Amino acid sequence: MGGFDSIRLDPGDTVIVPRKVEKFPWLRVVKDITQIMFQIAVAAGVIIAAY
């Protein structure tokens, strides 16, 4: 049903293999930064409320 597996290579064809691209987990990083900021804010609120 198409795709790369059904393509036949002929003599003289050039095969280009791209470099391995690392995917950066943006959503995980944003979630971690948000959690850290929330925890800092809660700790600061507790410290301010205690004094």
C-alpha positions in Angstrom: 0.0 0.0 0.0 2.7 2.5 -1.0 5.4 3.7 1.4 9.1 3.2 1.4 9.0 -0.5 1.5 7.4 -0.7 -1.9 10.0 1.5 -3.7 12.4 -0.3 -5.9 16.0 1.0 -6.1 17.6 1.2 -9.5 21.3 1.2 -10.2 22.6 4.8 -9.7 20.0 5.8 -7.2 21.2 7.8 -4.2 20.0 6.8 -0.8 20.1 9.7 1.8 20.0 8.7 5.5 19.3 11.7 7.7 21.0 12.1 11.1 19.2 10.8 14.1 17.2 13.7 15.5 16.7 13.9 19.2 13.3 14.9 20.3 13.1 17.2 23.2 10.2 16.5 25.6 8.9 20.0 25.8 5.7 19.1 27.6 7.6 17.2 30.3 10.0 20.1 30.8 7.3 22.7 31.1 5.4 20.4 33.5 8.5 20.0 35.7 9.3 23.7 35.7 5.6 24.5 36.6 5.7 22.0 39.5 8.9 23.5 40.9 7.5 27.0 40.7 4.3 25.9 42.4 6.2 24.2 45.2 8.4 27.3 45.7 5.3 29.5 45.9 3.6 27.2 48.4 6.7 27.0 50.6 7.1 30.8 50.5 3.4 31.2 51.4 3.8 28.9 54.4 6.9 30.8 55.5 5.1 34.2 55.2 2.0 32.9 57.0 4.1 31.5 59.8 5.6 35.0 60.6 
